[in-house]
Amino acid sequence: MSIDRINDGLSNWKIRWNRVFTTTNGDGEPVSYRWHFLAAIVAYQIFVRIRKRRKAK
């Protein structure tokens, strides 16, 4: 995770959201995987809820 002003104390931390889950490839261009990660979390939550409903029946 990318945090600005990390050495100024916890109250002054500012998360740089455009850099979260972002990597750079060989060309130096940033590639963001943030939406892939969020989609995976949502898909997992849907899977868990469906499984619980089926188990309850």
C-alpha positions in Angstrom: 0.0 0.0 0.0 1.3 3.5 -0.7 1.1 5.9 2.2 2.2 9.6 1.9 3.9 11.2 5.0 4.4 7.8 6.8 7.0 9.3 9.1 4.8 12.1 10.3 2.7 10.0 12.7 -0.5 8.0 12.3 -2.8 11.0 12.3 -1.1 12.5 9.2 -1.2 9.4 7.0 -2.8 9.9 3.6 -3.3 6.8 1.5 -2.6 7.3 -2.2 -5.6 5.3 -3.6 -4.4 5.6 -7.2 -1.4 3.5 -6.2 -3.1 0.8 -4.2 -2.8 -2.6 -6.0 -0.9 -0.9 -8.9 2.3 -2.4 -10.3 4.6 -1.3 -13.1 5.4 -3.6 -16.0 8.6 -3.6 -18.0 7.6 -0.5 -20.0 7.3 1.5 -16.8 3.5 2.0 -17.2 1.5 1.5 -14.1 -1.1 -1.3 -14.2 -3.8 -1.3 -11.7 -5.3 -4.5 -10.3 -7.6 -2.7 -7.8 -10.8 -3.5 -9.7 -9.8 -7.1 -10.3 -9.2 -7.5 -6.5 -12.5 -5.9 -5.6 -14.3 -8.1 -8.1 -12.7 -11.2 -6.6 -13.9 -10.1 -3.1 -17.4 -9.5 -4.3 -17.5 -12.9 -6.2 -16.2 -14.7 -3.1 -18.9 -13.0 -0.9 -21.6 -14.0 -3.3 -20.3 -17.6 -3.4 -20.3 -17.8 0.5 -23.8 -16.5 0.7 -25.1 -18.9 -1.9 -23.3 -21.8 -0.2 -24.9 -20.8 3.2 -28.3 -20.7 1.7 -28.0 -24.1 0.1 -26.6 -25.6 3.3 -29.5 -24.2 5.4 -32.1 -25.9 3.1 
